[in-house]
Amino acid sequence: MNTRRAWPKAILFDLDDTLWPIAPVILQAEESLFAWLREHAPRVAERFTIDSLRQARLELLARKPEFHLDLGKLRHAGLLAAFQEAGEDAAKVEHAMAQFFAARNAVIPYDDVLPGLLKLKNRVLIGSISNGNADLRTIGLSHHFKVSVAASRLGVAKPDAAIFLAACKELGVAPEDAVYVGDDVLLDVRGAQRAGLRAVWMNRTGSTKHLEHEVVPDAIVRDFDELLDWLKREHDDVQP
């Protein structure tokens, strides 16, 4: 008896730490920003360090948790406060943010990502859902994605079901006909499953967090090769 199901109509992806590593990129972006501050806003650079600016942002986030929806706005607000405290020209904050975002989007996808996306594009609709502020157009990957839903624009963040349902609606597919792939067992896997999607955990590090949080992904994969293997194994090998 064949228990395999039809291929999903859409596959949606998280971005940071699913398609590329983000921590080293953010560190480099903050260093690039601080070098810019030394040259163009020296009073800020003299009064603060990268660490003290980060701590001030965390304190601001604790006071105003709504910034979780847009970490770019959080960074902007943190810089504005630092400029004002240091007596620096606040008009320069926009230039500082442009410097940061240029470096923040200088990501390098994992080796398996581009070949995997190209293979999937021939079979399913591809979209992305992110709580972060990666710019797929700047990164050069936007042409691979039919839709890209960001918490900062929608006003709702993962794991809220609304962001997953909004992406499915934009793609014109029912949640049960979509698969979500992400690296966070709570935001991505549990969030997507509660919204009615199947969820694949992209676990590149061999983590066991799913056991700790009692989350049961529909599949656990290390890379796009394993994702494609799972799709072929679990679904009828016919065009959806």
N, C-alpha and C positions, 0 to 999 in steps of 0.2 A: 504494500500500500504506500503510495507517495504522499508523504506528509509535508513536502516542501510547499511554500507559498509563493505567490507571484512576487516579482521584484518590487521593491518600494518605488513609488513615483518620484520621490524626492529624498535627497540626503542633505542635511544641514550640518554645518560645522561651526564649532567654536573656533576662535582665531589664536589668541595668545596661548602659548604652551601646548597647542594642538597642532597648528601648522608651522610654528616656529618657536624657538626658545625666546622668552621675553625678558627674563631677569638681567642677563648681561647687556641687553639693548637699553634697558631703562638706566642701568648704571652708567653706561657710556653717554647716554643722552643727558643725564644730570651733570656729568663731568664737562660735556660740551657746553651746556648752559652756564655752568659756573665759570668756565673760561671766558664766555661772552660777558658775564657780569663783571669780571675783573677788568675787562677792557672798556666796557660801555656804561657800567653802573658800579664804579669802584666803591662807593659808600656802602652798597649792599654787600659786596664781597668782603669788605673789611669787617662788617658787623655780624655777618652770618657765615656758616659753613654749609656744605651739602647736608651734613647730618642735622644741623639745627633747623635748616629749612624744612627737612623731612619731618622732624619732630613737631614743628609748628603746624604742618599740614595735618598730621595725625590728631593733634589737639583740636584743630578746626573741624575736622571730620567728626570727632566725638561730640562737638557742640552742635554741628549741623549735619546729621546723618543723611540728609537729602543729597549731599554731594556724592554719595555712593553711585548715583545715577549718571554722574558726569565727572570723571576724575580730571578731565581737562579743566573744567570750571573750578575744581578744587585747587589745582595747581595755580591757576590764574589768580584766584582769590588769595592764596598764600603768598604769591609773589607781590601782589598789590599791597598787602599788609606789610611785607618786608620793605618794599620801596618807601612806603609812607613812614615807617618807623626810622629808616635810615636817612630820611630827608632827600631821597633821590627822585628824579623826575618820573612820575607814574606813567607818563606817556610812553616810556620805553618798555613797559610791561608787554605790550603787543609784540614788539620785536623780539623780546626774550622768549615769548611763547612760540613764535615762529621758529626760532633757533631750536627749541626743545622738540617741537613736533617733527621737524626735518630729521633730527637724529633718532627720535622715537620710532619713526617709520622706516628706518634703515635696517629692516629685519632680513634675515636670511632663512628662507624656508628649509625645513628638513629635506634631505635628499629624496625621500620617497614621495613628497607632496605633489610636485608638478607632474611627474609621470602618473601618479594616482588620479589626480584631478582630470587629466586628459582622458584616461580610460573611462572614468565615471561619466564624463560629459556626453558620451555617446549613448548612455543608457538611461540616465535619470536627470531630473532637474537638480541643480546645485544651488544652495543658499548658505548664508552665514548668519549667526546670531551671536552678538558680543556685548559684554558689559564694559569693554574697554574702548579706547579711542584710536585703534588702528585704522588707517585710511587705505583701503584696498586699492583705490585709484593711484595714490602716491606710491604704494608698494609695487604696483604693476600687476596685480592679480585680479582686478575687478571684472575683467572680461570672462573669467571662469565662473562667475556667480550670477545667477538669475536675479536674486534679491539679496540684500544685505541689511539686516535689521540691527540697529544699535540702541542700547538702553538710553543713551543720552538724547536720542531723537524721539524715541517712543515714549519716554517718561516712565518706563517700567523695566525692571532688571531681572535677570535670572536670579533665583529659580521660579519667579512668578510665572504661572502658566500663560499669562496674557502675552508675554513676549514670544513664546513658542507658537501660540495660536495665531498671532499676528503674522509671523513668517509663513506659516502654512496657508493662511488666507491670501497673502500676496502671491504665493506660488500657485494658488488654486487647487490645493490638495487637502484631503482630510488628514487629521493628525495620525490616524491609524495607517495611512499610506506613506508616512514619512519616517525616516530614521535620523536621529540626532547623534553626532559624534563630538565628544569633548573630553577634556582631561580632568575635570573636577567631578568627583562622584556625587557631590551634593548639588552644586549649581547646575551642572550639565546632566548627569545621569538621572538623579532623583527628580530634578525639575522637569526634564523632558518626559519621563515616564508618567508623572502626575498630570501632565498636560495631554496624555493619550498617545504620545509618540513612543516608538521603540528607541532605546538609547544604547549606544556603543561607547564603552569607556576606552579612550585612547590613553593607554597606560604605558608610556615610553620608559618609565623608570623601574618597573617591577614592584610598584607600591602594593600594599595590602589594605589600603584605606577603606575599600569597600566592605571588608570584614569588620573593621572597627565601627563603621557607621551602619552596618547591616543593610547595605545597598546591594541589590542583585542586578547588575547590568544584563542586557540582552546578549551582549558579547563583550569580551575583553580582548583588545588587540594592541600590539606594540607599534604598528606602523600601517601605512596604506596597503602594503602587500597583504598583511593579515586581514585587514578590513575587506579587501577584494576577495580573499579566499573565503571568508565567512559569508559574504554575499552570495558567492557562487555555490557554496555548500548548502546554504539554507533556502535558496530560492530556485525556482524553475529557471533553467537556462534558456529563456525566451525573452524577446524584447517586451518590456512592460507596455 
